[in-house]
Amino acid sequence: MRKLFLIFSLSFLMTTLTSVAQETQKSVQTSVIHDVDVSQFNKLVSSNKGIVLDVRTPEEWAEGTISNPTKINYYDDNFAEQIEKLDKNTPVFVYCKRGGRSSGAAKILEEKGFTKVFNLKGGITAWKEQGLKIEK
């Protein structure tokens, strides 16, 4: 009887561990948000295969933008409603001044069902530090 119990326990443990490993692998593979550096973000924007989303304020937009973006102020009360108008199956390349607001925006985009979100680490500040083009 003891052997049977041991076999059952080991079988249950193996099944549980396999299930946990599969779930972990799924969550890694299905990550929607990708934090990217300036070089990667530049390649993505240059591909013209996504929506460039600037989540800064109108005052910040006046200082210049990256690649003629869609502009939605993260601080607007209806920010989440405004992003609902975007195509959820098109990659979104999101940035702000330093990366904080765009990280928050990326999480909201994920919650709203967007499938691919690329967040610029360091924001437009890092972009400028690399000497890349700003549009006014």
Secondary structure, DSSP 8 states (H G I E B T S, - for coil): -HHHHHHHHHHHHHHHHHHHHHHHHHHHHT--EEEE-HHHHHHHHHTT-SEEEE-S-HHHHTT-BSSS-EE--TTSTTHHHHHTTS-TTS-EEEE-SSSHHHHHHHHHHHHTT-S-EEEETTHHHHHHHTT---B-
